Every structure is written in structure tokens, then in C-alpha cells.
């Protein structure tokens, strides 16, 4: 008879990997003066249509609490990397918009960010493992985002 599968172990390992790799990525971005939270927000804005998102949309896409997103956008705005614009369709909401300087800083930091991911995460996995992890995590994310 097969031993039961530890269904909590993958979660525990995911959290430990996250905790181990994040500081490495922070160090990779430090020369660019871009904390990881800033990079995450800039990355999402850069990928959005018109390089703009409503604050609530940005909050749903980044790996930050809603309160933290507002603070990060404040910091990015002070640094000239993002600006806020009123939403003409909904006076109650604002857009976060990537500035040209924000895009330049993101592009300058991207090679170091991607090299950090390779050095501290993907180099430990073969292509098949990456594909399996990607499918599995995408399935969990899709299910939870539908809630």
C-alpha cells in the first residue's frame, strides 16, 4: 500500500522558496533603486493596455495588500515613475499610469531581475518540472481568482 501524500508539504515548500528567493531578487534590484514591490507594480502597469490601471485593478494584480498598493503608488509617484489620473468614466476612481521614466527604470532593471529568477529559482528545475509547476500553479490561481 502506498504511503499517503503529504498535501501540506507543497504549500510549505512554496512559502519557504518564496522567502528564500525574494531577498535575492531584492538584492538584484537594489542597484536600480527599485524595491521589489515597486518593480512588481511597474511590471503590471507596463503590461496593461495604455500602461494604466485603475487602482483597484492594480491592487488585484500585484502581490501586495490593498493598503500597501496605495502606499507603493504614492512612493512611485513621488519618484516620478507613476502618475495618478482621474478616471473620466468614474469620478470615484483613479488610474495609476506608468511614466516614461518609470518605463525606462523598469527596462533597465529587467535583465537583473530575470537573471535573479534564473540564478535563484529556475536553474534548479528542468523544463519538464517548470512546465508541471506552471500548469499546477496556474490551475490553483485560476480557481481562486474566480471566487
Backbone torsions as a table, in degrees:
resi	resn	phi	psi	omega
1	UNK	NA	134.9	-178.8
2	UNK	-73.2	146.4	176.4
3	UNK	-69.5	147.2	178.4
4	UNK	-64.4	147.2	179.1
5	UNK	-79.2	134.1	175.4
6	UNK	-77.4	104.2	-175.1
7	UNK	-81.9	-6.7	177.9
8	UNK	-96.8	-25.2	-177.0
9	UNK	-54.7	-46.4	-180.0
10	UNK	-59.4	-37.2	178.2
11	UNK	-65.8	-46.6	179.9
12	UNK	-60.9	-42.1	179.4
13	UNK	-67.6	-38.9	177.5
14	UNK	-59.6	-44.6	179.0
15	UNK	-64.5	-41.3	179.8
16	UNK	-68.5	-39.8	176.6
17	UNK	-62.7	-45.3	178.0
18	UNK	-56.0	-47.9	-179.4
19	UNK	-65.5	-32.8	-179.3
20	UNK	-78.5	-36.3	-173.9
21	UNK	-85.5	-35.8	-177.4
22	UNK	-54.0	-46.7	178.8
23	UNK	-61.1	-32.1	177.5
24	UNK	-66.6	-40.8	178.1
25	UNK	-69.0	-37.3	175.0
26	UNK	-58.3	-44.2	179.1
27	UNK	-64.2	-37.9	179.2
28	UNK	-64.0	-32.8	-178.6
29	UNK	-89.2	-14.1	-176.0
30	UNK	-55.3	-43.1	179.2
31	UNK	-61.3	-20.8	179.8
32	UNK	-92.5	0.4	-178.0
33	UNK	54.5	44.0	177.4
34	UNK	-127.3	100.2	172.4
35	UNK	-57.3	154.5	-177.6
36	UNK	-57.4	-37.8	178.5
37	UNK	-62.8	-37.9	176.9
38	UNK	-65.7	-47.9	-178.2
39	UNK	-57.9	-44.4	179.9
40	UNK	-58.1	-47.8	-179.7
41	UNK	-65.2	-44.0	179.1
42	UNK	-62.8	-40.3	179.3
43	UNK	-61.0	-45.1	179.4
44	UNK	-66.3	-40.9	178.2
45	UNK	-65.2	-40.6	-179.8
46	UNK	-62.3	-34.0	-178.0
47	UNK	-83.3	-11.8	-175.6
48	UNK	-81.6	151.5	175.3
49	UNK	-57.8	130.4	-179.0
50	UNK	69.3	9.0	-177.8
51	UNK	51.8	43.5	-179.6
52	UNK	-147.2	146.5	175.9
53	UNK	-142.9	146.9	168.9
54	UNK	-62.9	150.3	-178.5
55	UNK	-55.2	-39.9	-180.0
56	UNK	-65.4	-37.1	177.5
57	UNK	-66.8	-42.9	178.0
58	UNK	-61.4	-42.6	178.3
59	UNK	-60.2	-34.1	179.8
60	UNK	-76.0	-21.8	-175.0
61	UNK	-96.0	-30.1	-177.2
62	UNK	-88.1	166.1	-177.4
63	UNK	-96.6	58.5	-179.0
64	UNK	-141.4	157.0	172.7
65	UNK	-69.8	159.4	179.3
66	UNK	-58.5	-39.7	179.3
67	UNK	-64.5	-41.8	-178.9
68	UNK	-67.1	-35.1	178.9
69	UNK	-60.7	-44.1	179.6
70	UNK	-61.2	-42.4	178.4
71	UNK	-66.0	-41.2	179.5
72	UNK	-64.0	-42.4	178.0
73	UNK	-64.3	-38.5	174.5
74	UNK	-57.7	-46.7	-179.8
75	UNK	-63.8	-43.8	179.4
76	UNK	-64.6	-36.3	178.5
77	UNK	-66.7	-44.7	177.7
78	UNK	-60.6	-32.5	179.9
79	UNK	-82.5	-5.0	178.9
80	UNK	79.6	15.9	-176.7
81	UNK	-95.1	-18.2	-179.5
82	UNK	-142.9	150.5	170.2
83	UNK	-129.3	155.4	175.7
84	UNK	-100.6	140.9	176.7
85	UNK	-132.5	142.9	176.3
86	UNK	-66.2	147.7	176.1
87	UNK	-87.1	114.4	-177.3
88	UNK	-66.7	-20.4	-179.8
89	UNK	-87.8	-16.5	-176.4
90	UNK	-151.2	98.7	-175.7
91	UNK	-59.7	-17.6	-178.0
92	UNK	-82.5	-13.9	-175.8
93	UNK	-116.8	158.9	179.0
94	UNK	-122.8	152.4	170.7
95	UNK	-96.2	143.4	164.3
96	UNK	-97.8	127.3	-174.1
97	UNK	-123.9	129.6	178.1
98	UNK	-71.4	129.1	176.1
99	UNK	-86.2	167.5	176.7
100	UNK	-59.9	-41.1	178.4
101	UNK	-63.6	-39.4	177.6
102	UNK	-62.2	-41.4	179.2
103	UNK	-66.5	-40.6	178.1
104	UNK	-62.5	-43.8	179.5
105	UNK	-65.1	-40.1	177.7
106	UNK	-61.5	-47.9	-178.9
107	UNK	-63.7	-37.2	179.1
108	UNK	-67.3	-34.7	-177.1
109	UNK	-85.0	-21.8	-173.7
110	UNK	-54.1	-45.0	-179.7
111	UNK	-59.7	-38.7	179.2
112	UNK	-71.3	-36.9	177.1
113	UNK	-63.3	-48.9	-179.7
114	UNK	-65.5	-37.6	176.6
115	UNK	-64.8	-36.3	177.1
116	UNK	-65.1	-41.1	177.0
117	UNK	-62.0	-44.4	179.6
118	UNK	-64.0	-46.9	-175.2
119	UNK	-67.6	-35.7	-171.3
120	UNK	-110.0	-1.9	-178.3
121	UNK	-138.3	-72.4	-169.1
122	UNK	-69.5	-23.8	179.4
123	UNK	-66.2	-17.9	179.0
124	UNK	-84.6	-3.8	-174.7
125	UNK	-122.8	147.3	173.2
126	UNK	-90.7	173.1	-175.5
127	UNK	-60.1	-38.2	179.7
128	UNK	-65.2	-42.6	178.7
129	UNK	-64.0	-39.8	177.8
130	UNK	-62.9	-42.5	179.4
131	UNK	-64.1	-43.6	179.6
132	UNK	-64.5	-46.9	178.3
133	UNK	-60.2	-43.5	-179.2
134	UNK	-61.2	-46.4	179.6
135	UNK	-63.8	-45.1	-177.1
136	UNK	-64.8	-47.5	-178.5
137	UNK	-68.1	-36.1	177.1
138	UNK	-63.4	-38.3	179.5
139	UNK	-65.4	-43.3	178.3
140	UNK	-64.1	-46.1	-178.8
141	UNK	-61.2	-45.0	179.8
142	UNK	-61.0	-43.8	179.8
143	UNK	-63.4	-42.8	-177.5
144	UNK	-75.3	-31.2	178.7
145	UNK	-72.9	-20.3	177.2
146	UNK	-75.3	-16.1	-176.4
147	UNK	-69.1	NA	NA
